[in-house]
Amino acid sequence: MMLTRRGFAAGAALLPLTGAAPARSAKAADAQAAGPVDASKVSKDLSQKAAGKKWQIATVVKVDGIAWFDRMRAGVEQFGRDTGHDAWMVGPSQADAAAQVQLVENLIGQGVDAICVVPFSIEAVEPVLKKARDRGIVVIAHEASNLVNADVIIEAFDNRAYGAKLMQELGSRTGGQGKYVATVGSLTSQSHMEWIDGAVAYQKEHFPQMQEAVRRVESYDDAEVAYNKLKEVLTAHPDLRGIIGAPMPASAGAGRLIAERGAKGKVQFSGTGLVSVAGQYLRDGDIQYIQFWDPAVAGYAMSVLAAMRLRGHNAEIKGGLDLGLDGYQSLLAPDTKRPGLLYGAGWVGVTKDNMSQYNF
């Protein structure tokens, strides 16, 4: 089932997430049968047949084997089937900056045409991505708004607005009172840090009676780590009222902790999550709100941008670009000094009331 997006420009990002899913055309439904992404409007000029050659486009993610990146793999592999190019995804078995760098090194050695990357640590990947670009390899990045060594950075939305929405939801459920804790994958995970920056700024302006209990907790994109670290925080701060989760697995770690501690209704959660991971806790009321974008579409979008660069369509990659993908129809270019930094528009907010609409 296609992720239903409610379109948000940066200026409208805090509007309620409401409305029925748009009807899909028969053409879109046929596209869906081949994979999770409706790619019926993507330019056919990017195919192997049109280009006259088969490109190798590799996507390197933070960690392999978790639901988020399993979903991204589906989009990446669908791009390969749709276009005829050789597209695949790899990632370390654990969130580890050095391991991710080594994977990129391996791809450089293989002489791939393009590398799409979701960095675990911006600082760690900068040198190896520079090496890739120096070798003529196209680099496309996601969740990496401050990365220097990339041809294009595609973000799903304005990162601070995304975090502000998480805090808007959390604060409304805590009555704007009490302590909360924020989790990030790591302190070097740029997008996570920007989400929490946006959340904290919104809290200070709109919920001044709330305060962070401790500094940001690093969970290394691991539900078990999130569970254990949040348990330490809750033990030290039994009056904790809320948890903001930037990494997707934190939704499961927080839900498990709240359920085990009998803290339903006492500790509120708002964070990135997937229904396939956090659905049980949403249903049971242990957590109240998750927010996400479709990683399959993000993976497909990175591959489309890589193919555009390889095809020589560089001048078209700018604000206003329509990739033909849901949520990426009219890309924003927020920084005139960095024309390669582009934002999509939108995310989905899910509670137990609408979780049945999503099957991932």
Secondary structure, 3 states (H helix, E strand, C coil): CCCCCECCCHHHCCCCCCCCCCCCCHHHHHHHHCCCCCCCCCCHHHCHHHHCCCCEEEEECCCCCCHHHHHHHHHHHHHHHHHCCEEEEECCCCCCHHHHHHHHHHHHHHCCCEEEECCCCHHHHHHHHHHHHHCCCEEEECCCCCCCCCCEEEECCCHHHHHHHHHHHHHHHHCCCEEEEEEECCCCCHHHHHHHHHHHHHHHHHCCCEEECCCCEECCCCHHHHHHHHHHHHHHCCCEEEEEECCCCHHHHHHHHHHHCCCCCCCEEEEECCHHHHHHHHHHCCCCEEEECCHHHHHHHHHHHHHHHHHCCHHHCCCCCCCCCCCCCCCECCCCCCCCEEECCCEEEECCCCHHHCCC
